[in-house]
Amino acid sequence: MSVLRNTLTQSGWTLGSRALGFVRDLVILAKLGAGPVADAFFTALMFPNLFRRVFAEGAFAQAFVPAYARTMEAEGEEAARKLAEETLRGLLAVTAGLVILAQIAMPWIMLLLHGGYRNDPVHFPLAITLTQITMPYLAFMALAALLSGVLNSAGRFAMSAGAPTLLNFCLLAAAFIGGDNYAVARSLSIAVTVAGALQVALLWYGVSRQKIRLRIGLPKLTPGVKRVAALAIPGTIAASGMQINIVVSQALASFERGAKSWLYSADRLYQLPLGLVGVAVGLAILPRLARAARSADDGASRDIMDNGVGLAMALTVPAAAALMAAPFLFIDSFFTRGDFTTEDAQLTAQALFHFGWGVPAFVLIKVLAPGFFAREDTKTPMNFSLISVAVNTIVGAGLFFYLKSQGVYGFPGLAIATSSAAWVNAALLFLTLKKRDWYNPGPDLLKRLVSVSVASAALAGLLWYLASISDQIAAVTLDSKFIAALLIALAGAIAYVVFALIFGAIRLSDMKGAMRR
């Protein structure tokens, strides 16, 4: 039950952050709509989102935590503290250098990421300026990742999971600053960097409370830093494949005006189950997997992985079913207001449908990758991640430009490519774990997955029907589509729990144990 307990701790804080982030996105989309200013801001937000997900949401931690934990067990607390301090100094030097180089090279970087606007004399320079403002967030997120790894290794998950809420508070405050779209976009960009600084300050305080003193100084390439780098660099690349795919898709989307905003809006919904389940389960099982791997306890490793996969699929397969069964209902109810129109919602729903069937794969990657990281093998997941990037780029570019040549929108092809690449990555991870005899699922897990699929299919049918009568439901809920969507989502959640208990997808004993804890 410790996997479930740690997951609930991580997910509880993440739920608050994601809920606040959802409100934040409602406000931002209402303020900016889906146009060139919004596209420029979402381009500027691309780097912060990339590094927040890669660093703060576990990729760096998955490489750093095993090395830190091993040093703690083998050499003691002071050696582990020194390793963290040396890594902190090296990380700060590298990321600060990257930020400076990016500031100088930003016009050329924008040709790659925002090339569709290269001939726009107003919005292309705007994207450059806004991205230069947000770039320092890169360094702050790298530091936050290390500090979070130290806290997680000490069994303190709450503060590292709660720190991202600061970004949401800052962006919400900035969104309500007066002015036109351009002024709002600039305020939002400044808020991103301010939030990064506040997150580092909070986590530094949390580490200090654990009696761990880290000092800033000149970096040194010590054996400990080399060992962490050897794990962290390929590990970070391995865990960032999905995020790189999003960047590639956003770059291609710049050739279709408004597409960045539609993809971003869909991204906000399908990322919710990823943040709540995939990241949390991955972080929760990693320390236990590392201990089991060091003790060569194959039975314990399989049980941990089975629990992680079973829990993740029991929560994300129904989420995928919901996103595919009623994509327009959720987008229209939550986002259609202000400058974000019904037509924008219809187009966004196309992307959300195709992102939806990729959700289980995105989460499986988060759960299966620790099976390699716990054994300090970060190169294999890195190679698979790079393969997924290649699949996404080739399929995405091919579908995008083919669909445009047929006179229809090309951006749904980018969502198809992203989900396809995720399934390729997840399949490669699983098959390799099985081939190396590092993970062979037990029969109980296979039965549970069948039960999850049946319960999720029943949920999809129910949601499809409720979505078809959503106007009638809204008519008796103060004529509010938003309230109607919330009621439909609540009904779906209750129905899934009932279906899951009937078909055995969720065990009542697990639920009782979770409540007791």
Secondary structure, DSSP 8 states (H G I E B T S, - for coil): -HHHHHHHHHHHHHHHHHHHHHHHHHHHHHHH-SSHHHHHHHHHHHHHHHHIIIIITTHHHHHHHHHHHHHHHHH-HHHHHHHHHHHHHHHHHHHHHHHHHHHHHHHHHHHHHSGGGTT-TTHHHHHHHHHHHHTTHHHHHHHHHHHHHHHHHTT--HHHHHTTHHHHHHHHHHHTS-S-HHHHHHHHHHHHHHHHHHHHHHHHHHHHHTT-----------HHHHHHHHHHHHHHHHHTHHHHHHHHHHHHHTTSTTHHHHHHHHHHHHHHHIIIIIHHHHHHHHHHHHHHHHTT-HHHHHHHHHHHHHHHHHHHHHHHHHHHHSHHHHHHHHH-BTTB-HHHHHHHHHHHHHHHTTHHHHHHHHHHTHHHHTTT--HHHHHHHHHHHHHHHHHHHHHHHHHHHTTS-SHHHHHHHHHHHHHHHHHHHHHHHHHTTS----HHHHHHHHHHHHHHHHHHHHHHHHHHTHHHHHHTTTT-HHHHHHHHHHHHHHHHHHHHHHHTSS-HHHHHHHHH-
